[in-house]
Each structure stands twice: as structure tokens, then as C-alpha cells.
């Protein structure tokens, strides 16, 4: 198997964490109405980017746990 089950479980939680970190930033941009653009696309792309980093680090970096 290319990715261990422990890494796979962690990787599946990462997009939720990425989106959870992005939502307050987008909310802070939307609430004051200072002509800033807030978009759901930003949240989705941040979550996807976090997932790509997690997968890459899980595959490329060896695990030191045994």
C-alpha cells in the first residue's frame, strides 16, 4: 500500500481543517462590507490546497512512528 491507513485517516481530516481556517477569514472579509469580495470558491480552494499538501507530505515524508 502506498499510503498507510493512519496517514490516510489524517489526510481525510485536513480539508475540513483547511476549510475551517478559511471560513473565519472569508467571514471577516464579508461582514464589514468594505467592498471586499468574499467567495465560497476561496474556501473550497483553500481546503483543496490543504489536502494536496497533506497527501504530498504523507507520501514523500517517511513516518517515524512504529
GIVEN-V719998 format. One record per residue. N is the residue number from 0. RES is the residue in one small letter. PSI is psi in degrees with one decimal (NA if undefined). OMEGA is omega in degrees with one decimal (none if undefined). D_CENTER is the distance of its C-alpha to the mean C-alpha in Angstrom with 2 decimals. Layout:
N|RES|PSI|OMEGA|D_CENTER ; N|RES|PSI|OMEGA|D_CENTER
This chain:
0|x|136.8|-177.6|23.61 ; 1|x|-39.3|-178.3|21.12 ; 2|x|131.8|-179.5|18.34 ; 3|x|155.8|179.5|19.51 ; 4|x|-33.5|179.5|18.83 ; 5|x|-42.6|178.7|17.45 ; 6|x|-41.1|179.7|14.76 ; 7|x|-40.8|177.5|14.10 ; 8|x|-40.3|178.7|13.83 ; 9|x|-38.6|-179.2|11.32 ; 10|x|-32.0|-179.7|9.18 ; 11|x|-22.0|178.3|9.54 ; 12|x|-18.6|-174.1|8.35 ; 13|x|-44.1|178.9|4.95 ; 14|x|-35.7|177.3|3.73 ; 15|x|-39.7|177.8|6.23 ; 16|x|-43.3|178.7|5.49 ; 17|x|-43.2|177.7|2.92 ; 18|x|-38.2|178.8|5.78 ; 19|x|-32.7|176.2|8.14 ; 20|x|-28.3|-176.9|8.07 ; 21|x|-31.6|-177.3|8.55 ; 22|x|-45.2|178.2|11.29 ; 23|x|-34.7|178.6|13.72 ; 24|x|-45.2|179.0|13.69 ; 25|x|-35.6|177.0|14.51 ; 26|x|-42.0|179.0|16.99 ; 27|x|-28.4|176.8|18.58 ; 28|x|-29.2|-175.0|19.11 ; 29|x|-41.6|-171.1|20.62 ; 30|x|-46.8|-177.1|22.85 ; 31|x|-14.8|-179.5|25.25 ; 32|x|54.9|180.0|26.03 ; 33|x|36.7|-178.1|26.65 ; 34|x|31.8|173.9|26.39 ; 35|x|145.8|-179.1|22.70 ; 36|x|127.5|176.7|20.72 ; 37|x|136.8|-173.4|17.82 ; 38|x|145.1|174.0|16.07 ; 39|x|-29.7|178.4|13.92 ; 40|x|-37.7|178.6|13.13 ; 41|x|-42.3|179.9|11.31 ; 42|x|-45.3|-179.5|8.95 ; 43|x|-41.2|179.2|8.61 ; 44|x|-36.4|176.1|8.37 ; 45|x|-40.5|177.7|5.66 ; 46|x|-41.4|178.7|3.51 ; 47|x|-41.6|177.7|5.78 ; 48|x|-41.2|177.3|5.80 ; 49|x|-38.1|178.6|3.07 ; 50|x|-42.4|179.1|5.04 ; 51|x|-40.5|177.7|7.99 ; 52|x|-40.7|179.7|8.08 ; 53|x|-43.0|179.5|8.05 ; 54|x|-45.2|-179.4|10.65 ; 55|x|-45.1|-179.7|12.55 ; 56|x|-32.9|178.3|12.92 ; 57|x|-31.1|-179.6|13.87 ; 58|x|-41.1|-173.1|16.41 ; 59|x|-29.8|-178.2|17.78 ; 60|x|126.7|-179.7|18.04 ; 61|x|147.7|178.1|20.67 ; 62|x|135.7|179.5|20.35 ; 63|x|0.7|179.1|23.03 ; 64|x|143.7|176.5|23.28 ; 65|x|NA|none|26.21
